[in-house]
Amino acid sequence: MGRAPQPAVDILSPIDDALLAAAVRRAVAAARVRAEPAQAIEAALGALHDAASEVLSSVHVLEHGRLWLVAQLGYAAFLDGVKLESGVMGRAARLGRPQLVVDVRSDPDYFAALPGVASELAVPLFARRDVIGVLNLESERMLPGGSASIVRPLASALAPFAEALRARRTLDLPGLARLFTHFGILRDPDEIAALAAASLPKVLPVESSQVWLWDELGEAIELASWRSVGLSREPLSPADLEAARVLVDPNVACQLVDVGRPSGRSRRGRSLVWLPLRANGEEFGALVGTSGAAGPVDPTESDTAAVLAAHVAVSLDSAVALRRERESALTDPLTEVLNRRGFEECLELELALAEKLGVPVSIVLIDCDDFKDVNDRAGHEFGDLLLREVALAIAGSLPERAEVARLGGDEFVVVLPAAGADDAVTLGDRVRRVLAEGVTGSGFPLWISAGISTYPLDGGTAVTLLRAADQALFAAKDAGKNRVLSFRDVLRENPPTVQGTTRYTEIERRRSRSERSVLADTLAASEALAAEETVEAVCGRLCKVFVVIVGGTAGLASRVVGDCLVPATSYALREGWLGEDATYRISDFPVTEEALRSGQPRAISFLDRDVDPAEAVALRDLGMNALLMVPLHVAGRPWGLVELFGMRLRRFTEDDVAIAQFLASQAGRRLESVAASEAPRLVHPPVYELPTGRARRAPQPR
């Protein structure tokens, strides 16, 4: 049943406190004179309705993560199997506190089961400290503000009866229907098996139960087990199961088997109930229950157990097939580790958890050095065997929760949850040594190079982390191979062998055109800025000349609006390099805040050692390595900010800063003219949020 639109409700005067209290007392008294749980609950609801006819009542028990209807009075139909995430009742059970909604029109969680309802009260039922159900009241008149306290005695009186219904060994027809409905919802084989093992004792008098599946070779694998409290006898071992399996008639749906086990000089017997799990005419497992003494089984109970096993089999078969299909889609067929898709899903999950907990995540990108020589000398068949050995060696070196994936060819990647760069380097070196020692004896020495990146400073997304690790891997290859480098090493240590970064930066700045040409371009850009007629055109032109004349990947012009920077326009050499637009809180970024306050340009580069952590996170999210910020002043006041981003590793020179500052001043003069006659037309995109706990925390040694 979906959420229904609320009709207009003529809210009458509230129900009197005294009337509701008297109705509750009568309901409590009616429940106490009945011994049978279901009859006691029904009698209580009947007495409550007789004393307060405007009140509609229902009692629900909590089973399998849902609220199931036990009894109700006043409804023609009622929603059953309510999730804990849904409705006022689900909220009461989830929070363990009464939920009073005086006016249902004001509560977004309210689900309309009946038109004309004004108020709802949901009171959790407790057994010891555990929520085992809910007493729910709905009224055509407003319930008084103290309703929760008034109704609490009735909830206390009904809780033991609700618990008795939950704890009954035998499942009645409604209970079976609820159980089978829940089996149909589950998609995890382990959850289905655990529920099946726990449900069998409610159908048959067994002391323990187990769910077994047969593997490809027919060997038994235990998926789940249950045993009664205080039972000292161990469940069936695989050997016990195989001994019983040969005694079972494959055509019987529920069979009682007497088995014995040697115990000293005597034999200790036990009774075993065997329920085969079949799908498409094939037996793929068994639901097995055991008890200490053999005895006849009631035919009705055995039939019910057979029906239970049939539903378990259908659900398990679908869930196992779904798991296999999913694992196949996420697994590399050659090495049987995760493939690229599996890696991406794994990394996204770990990044979400890391953001929530405020911990790092590292990835180690591994490439086998000169692997082509192996294929050329020994053939691709041997190369494939060697790749499988590499995957096994990496997997065997990993700590708990870490995962390895094959990205393609001879390239692997490791996801290391809650690990900083130092931990990742240690692991990379260990893998490098293991592979060198384990494979060299075959006549094909195998070394690896590895690049490491760490969330959040090296990247805030899977894409930026992989890009940073790839740059570190390239640096390791360029530095001579057979080594492990972190992105931190590339950016902060700046070794001369790594891509000749400093030399490359200096050479690139010596452009083919002369200084006279740069000056001419700058003057031409100044004239072009003066000719623009709108704020957007001025800002767009400024971003473009920053990129073309100063040199960069993308330019972004933003307006100061209150305590935020709101994007106005941008220009990039390639579409999408600045990602989605976002509003930035100025106070989150100390360097930006200082640039706007002082009116002076600020430059950031990952070649420097003291990059502000907040600015670093934002740059990594954009996939950039350098930033030049130039404030825009209009009429002597801070108006906005122009940012020039660079994807390559570089430092902006004094000439770069001087040219950018001159162009920004020309744009500011033009904005003073056009902004006065133009109303702002800014669209505020979502606010950019820094990872939890990282905004003002200084970088920690890694």
N, C-alpha and C positions, 0 to 999 in steps of 0.2 A: 504494500500500500504506500503510495507516495504522499508527499506533503500536500494537503488540500488547501485551496484558497479559503480564507476565513470569511464566512458570511457575517453580515452585520449582526451583532449580538446585543439584544436589549438587556443590559446588565441590571438585574433586580437588586434589591437590598441584600447585603451580605447575610450569610447564615449566622444565626445567633450562636455565640460560644457555648451557652448552656445547652442549646438543642444538640449541637454536635457532641458535646461531652456526654450527654445522656445516651445518645445513640451508640457511642463507643462503649459505655458501660454495659449496655444491653448486649452488644456484640461479643464482648469479652465473656460475659456470663453464659451466652449460648455456646461458645466454643468449649468452655470448661466441662459441660455436661456430656460431651461426646468424646469417645475414646479413639475412634477411627480417624486418622488424620484428614482424609479428604472430606468426610462428613462434618468434622469439626470446622474446617475452613468454610464450607458451604453454609453451615448453620450461622456462623459469625457474620458472613456477608448478607445473609437473609435478614438477620436481626437489625443490622445497620441500615439496610434499605427500608425496612418497616418503620424505623424511627425517624429516618431522614430520607424521604423519597427522592429529594433532589440530588442525592449523592449516588454516583455510579462507582462501583468498587470492583477491584480485581486483585488476585494474588498470583505472583509469578515466581518460579524457582530458577536459580542460576545454574545452568548446565552447559558445558562445552562452549563457554564464552558468550552465551545468549540467554535471554530471559524468556522462559516458556510458561504459557498460561496453565494454571492449575484450576482456578475457579474464577467466575465473574458473575455479576448480577447487574442487569440494566442495559446490556449491549446486545444488539442483534448479531453483530459480528465483531471480532477483535483481532488486531494484528498480533501474530504469534512469532516467536523466535526473534525478538528484538535484540539487535546488537548493542553492546555497551557503549558504542560511539553514537548511538541514535536516541533521540527523544529525551524527554524529561526523566523517564524511568531509567534509561541507560545511564544518564548522568548521575542519578542517585546511587545506582549500584557501583558505578565507576569511582565516584568520590567517597562513597561510604557515609554520606550525609543526607538528611531529608532535603528535598527540593520542593519549595512552595512557589508556585506561579500564580499570583493573585489574579492577574489578567493575562490570559494565554496569548492575546494578540501582541503582547510586548516581548514574548520569548521566542527567539528564532529556532530553538530546538523542539518546540511543540509540534506534535503530529496530530492532526484532527482525525480521531476515530469516529466521532459523532458530531453532527452540527449542533450549535447552540451551547457548547460548553464554554463556561466563563473562567473557571479556575481548575488547576490541577495540583495535587500533592502526591509526591512519591516518597515513601519511607522505606529505607533498606531494612531487610530482615537479617539478623545476625545469629550465628551459632558460634559461641565463644567470641572470637574477634573477626571471624570471617563472614563476609557478605554471602548469604545463601539464597537471597530472593528479594522481592520488592512487594510491598503493599501499595497499591495505587488507587487514589480517589480522584474523580472528576465531578464537577458540580455545575449545574445550570445557573447557580447563584454564586457570588464571590465567597470563597472560603475566608474565614477570619485570619488575621495575621498570626495568631498563636496556634494555628491548626496543627503544626508539627508536634508541639508539646501535648496537645489534646489527644492526638491519634497514637502517640507513642505506646501507651499501654496495650492497645490492640495489636500493634506490630510485635510487641514482646510476647503477647499471648499466642500469636499465630506462628512465630518463628520456629518453635519446636515441632509443630505439625508439618511445616514446610520442609524442615530438615529431615523429618522421618520419611517424607515422600521421596526426597533425594537419595536417602540412604538405603531405601528398600532394595533387597537383593534382586527381587523379581521386577522385570520391566513390564508394565502394562502396555496396552496397545498405544495410548498416546505417547508414552515414554519411548517406545520403539520408533514411532513415527518421528519424534523429535531427533532421536539418535540417527536414523537413516537420513533425515534432512541434513543433519550436520556432516555426515559422511560425504554427501554429495557436494558440500561446500569446500571441503578440504582438498588441497592440491599437493601436500607434502607427504610422501610415503611414510616417513618416520612418525608424523602426527597421526596419520590414519592407523598405523600399526599400534601405537601407544593407546589410542582410544579403543581399538578392538580388544587389546589385552585387558584393559580395565573394565570393559563392558561384559566380557564373558562371565565373570563371577556374578553378575546381576541376572544371568539366565540359568546358569548351572551351578550346583554346589561344589565348586572347585577351590583349592587352596592357592593355586598359582596358575598362571596362564602365560603363553608365549606365542609370538608370531614368527614363523620361519619362512624364508624364501629359498628357492633352489637357484644356484648360479648356473652359468653356462655348462658346467661339467656335472651338474646334478648335485653338487655339494650343498649342505644346509647352512644357511646364514641366518643368525638370529637378528630380527629387526626391532623387537620390543618385548618386554616382559613385565609381569605384575605378580606380586605375591602378597598374601594377607599379612597383616601386622603380627609380629611375634613368631612367624613360621621359621623354624630352624632348618627344615629340609631344603636342600639346594634345588633350584629348578633343573630341568632336563639339560644334560650336556649334549653336545653333538653326537657322541657315541650312544647315549641313551636313546636319542631320537632315531638314529639309524636302526637300532635294535627294534624299536617299536614300528618303524616304517615297513619292515618286511612282514609284519603281522597284519597290516591293514589291507582291507579289501578295497581296491581302487574305485569300485562302483558304489560304495556306501557314502551317503552325505554326512552322517554322524555315527561314529563307531566307538564303542567302549572297549578298551584294550587293557588286559591285566599284564603288567610288566614287573619284573623283579630285578634287583641288583645285588650282587654279592656283598655281604657285610660280615667279615670274619668267617665263621663256619656256617652261618645261617644266611637266609635270603630275606632281604627287606623288600616287601612288595609295595606297589602303589597302583592306583587306578588312573587310567589315562583316557581322556576323551579326544578323539581325533576328528577334526573338521577340515577337510581338504579345501584349498583355495583354488578355484578353477576359473579360467577365462578362455573363451573360444575353443572349448572342448579339451583344453590342456591344463593339467595340474601344475601350478607354479609355486606352491607353498602349502602351509597348513597353519591353522589356528588350533593350538593344543592346550588343554587344561588338565591339571593333575590334582589328585586328592590322595589322602593317606590310606584309605580303605576302599576296596571295590564294593560296589552296590548298584542296584538297578537305577536307571535314569528314567524319570517320568517322560512318557512319550511326548506330551505337550512341550516340556522343556527342551527335549532333544530336537523337536521340529523348529522351535523358536531359535535354538542355537544354529541350526542349519540355515535358516533364513538370514540370521546375523552374519554367518560366514559368507553367504552368497553376496550380501551387500558389501562386506569388507573386500571380497575378491574383486568385484567390479570397480570399487573405488581405488584399490591398490593397483590393479592392472593399468588403469588410466593414469594414475599418478606416477608410476614407475616408467611408463612409456613417455610421459611428458618430461620426466627428469632425464631420461636417456637422450631424448631429442634435444633438450636444452644443453646437456653436457656435450653432445656431439656438435652443436652449433658454436660452443664456446671453447672447443678443444682442438688443438692441432693434431691431425691424424698421424703424422709421422712420429712426433716425440711424445704425444699424449699429455703435454702440458697445455696451459691456456693458449689460445690463439689471440690475434690482435683484438678481436671483439671482446673476448673474455678479459683481456688485460684492461681494456677501456672501462668495462663495467666494474671490475675490481677496483681500479684506481678511483673512479667516481665515488664509489661507496666509501672508500677509505678517506678521501678528501672531505666528504660530508661529515664523517665521524670526527676527523681531525679538527674541522672548523668548530664543531660542537664542543669538543673537549679541550681545544686550545693546545694541541700537540702537533709535532711535525710529522711529515711523511716524506720519505725519500724514495727515489727510483734509481736503479742502477742499469744503465743501458750497456749491454755487452756485445762486442763484435769479435769473432774469431779472426786472428791475424793470419793473412795469407791463406785463407781456407781454399781458395781456388787452386792452389798448388796441390792440395790433397786430392781434389777431384781429378786434376789433370794426371797425377801420378798413379792413383789407385782406382779411379773410376767413381762414378756417382753412387753406385750401390754401396761401396765402402764409405763414401762421404755421408750417405744417409745413416748408416750404422753409427758413424762417429757422432753425428748430430744427436742421435738418441742417447749416446753415452754422455755427451755434453749436458743435455737436459737433465739426465739422472744425477750427474755430479753436482750441478747447480742446485737442484731440488734437495739433494742430501746435505747441502751446506747451509740451508736456510733455517732461521729461527722460526718459532711458532707464529702462525698467522701470516707469514710472508708468502708471497706467491711468485712463481716464475712463469713467463709466457714467451712464446716464440713469435716474433714480429714478422719473420720471413727470412728465407735464406739461412745465413749463419748468424743472425742477429737475435739476441734474447734480451728480455728486460725483467727486472725483479722489482716488486713492490714491497717496501719495507715500512709497515705501519709503526708509528711512534718512534721513529729512528731519525736522528740528525745526520748531518753530513759525515761526521767522524765515524759514526757507527756504520754508515754505508760504505765508506772507504775501507774500513776494516773487513767488512764482508767481501767487497770486491777483490781485495788482495788475497783473502782466503780462497775464494773461487779460482783466482788466477793460479795460485800455487797448487791447488788440488788438480786442476786440469793439466798443468805442466807435468806434475809427478805421475799422474795416473795414465796419461796417454803417451808420454814420451817413449816408454818401453816398446810400443808397437812399431817404432820406426818413423812415426810421424809426430814430431814434437808439436804440441799445440799450445799456443799462447793466446791470450786475449788482451784487448784494450777495453776500458770501460769508462763511461762518463756518468757523473752523478749530479742530480739536482734535488733540491729539498724545498718542500712547501713550508712556509709561505714566501720566504724571501726570494727564492729563485723562480717562483711562479705561483699564481693562485688558481690555475685551472690545469686540467690534464694536458691540454694542447701546449701551454706555455712551459710546463714542466718538461714535457718530452722534447720540446725545442731546445731548452737549456741543457738538458742531458746530452742531446745530440751535438751541441756546440762543444761541450766538454769532451765527448768521445772523439770528435774531430781533432781537438787539441792534443789528446793523448796519442792519436795516430801520428799527428804531425811532429810530436816530440820524440818519436822513435818507436812507438808501439810497445806492447808488453808492459803496460802500466795503467794505473787507475788515477783519474783526475776528477775532482769535483768542479762544478761551475764556479764555486767560490775561489778555487785555485786559479781558474782562467781569468776571472775578473779582478781579483784583489792582489794576487801575487804577481800577475803580469809578467811571466817568464819570457825572456827574449826569444825562445824557441817556439812559442805558441803563436803561430800565424803571423809573427813579426808585427804584433798589434801596434806598438808605438811607432815603429818605422812606417807602417802602412798608413797610419793616421796622418803623419807629417807629409808623406808623399802625396796623399790624396788631396791635401789642402793646397798643394802647388798645382793649381789647375792649369789647363792649357792656355786659357785666355789670360791676358796681362792684367795687372792691377788697374790699369786705365779702363779696361773692359768692365771690370767689376764696378768701378766707380760710375761708369756710364749706365750700366744696368740699374744701379741703385738710384741714380737721378731720374731715370726713365720711370722706375717704379714709383718714386715720389710724385711725379706728375700724374701718373695713372691714378694714384690714391686721391689726389686733389680733384680729379674729374668725376669721381663716383658720386651718385646722388642719394643713396640710401645707406642706412646703418648696415644692413646685411651685405650690400655690395662693397662697402669699405672694409668690413671685417673679412669677407671672402677674398678680396684682393690682397689684403695683408697676409693672410694665411698662405696664399699661393706664392707671393714674392719671398716670404720667409723660406719656403721649401726650395724654391728655384735658385735664389741668390745666396742666401746663407748656407743652404744645403741641408736637407733632411728628408725624412720619410713622409711626415704628415704634419700639418699645422692645425691648431684648434684655437678659436677665439671664443671667450666666455665672458658673460656679464656678471658683475657683482650684484646679487639680489639678496638683501638682508645679510645673513651669515653664510651664504652659499654662493658657489660659482655655477651658473646655468649656461650650458653651451648655446652659442649663437650661430656659428657656422664653422665649417672645417674644409680642409683640402688635403687630399692624400694622393700619392703617386699611384696607389692601387686601391680600388674600392674595398672597404671593409677593414682596412688596417687599424682603424681606431675603434672597431667594434660598435656596440650599441651606445647611444647617447646616455649620459648619466649626469645627475646633479651631484656636486661634491661639496661637503661641509668644509669650509675653510679651516676651522679649528682642528680638523682631523689631520691636516698636513702642515707641519710647522714651517717647512721651507717656503711653501706657497704663501702661508700667512705672513712670513717675514718679508717676502718680496712685495706683497701688496701694501704692507705697513710702511716699508721704507721707500717704495717707489723705485728700487734698484733691481736690475736683472739678477737671476740666480740660475746657475747651471748645475746639472746633476749628471754624473756618469758612473757606470758600474766599473770603470777603471779605477775609481777612487775607493779608498778603504772605509770612508765614513759616510756612506749613503744612509740618509734617514730611512728607518724601517718602513714607515707609512708610505713615503714616496716610492720606495723600492717595490712594495707590494703592488701599488697601482701600475707602475711601469711594467712589472712582470706580467700582470693581467693583460696588458696591451701588447706584450711581446716586444717591448722597446728596451734599448740599452742606454740611451742618452736623452736628456731633456734640457731645453733652454726656455726659461720663463721670463717674459718681459711684461711688466705692468703697463696698462693703458690708463692714462690720466686725461680727463676732460674737464676743462675749466678749473684745473688745479686739484681736482678730487679723484680718488680711485674710481675708475669706471668699469674696468675689466682686466683680463689677462690674456695674452697670446702665448701659446706654448708650441715650441718646435720640437718634434720627436724624431729621434734617430734610431733606426733598427740596428745599425752596425755599432760595434764598440768604438767610441771616439770621445774626445774632449773638445768642447767648443772653444775656439781660440779668442783672444782679445779682439781681433778683427771681426770675428763672427758676432760677438756681443755688441761691438760698436755699430756695425751695420744694422743689426736688429733693433737696437735702441733708437737709431736715427729714423728708421722706417716707422717704428711705433709712435714716435713723436709726431711725424707727419700725419699718420692716421688719426692721432688724437686731435690734432687741429681740425681735420676735416670732420670728425665726429662732432666736434663742438658746434659746427654749423648745421649738420643734417639731423643730429639727434634732438635738437631743440624743437624742430618742427615735425617730429615723427613719434607717434605713440609706440611704446615697446610692445612687441608681439611675440614674446618668448613663450615657448612651451616647456614646462618643467618636467623632464623625464624622472624616472625613479632615482632615489638617492643611492649613491655608491656606498656599500657597507664594507668596511675593512673586516678581515677575519677576526673572530672573537679574541679579545685579549691581546691584539697585536698593534693597535693603533699607536700607543705611546711607549711601548716596551722597547728598550734598547736592544740592539742585536746581541744575541748570546754567542759565546764562542762555540764553534761546532767542530 
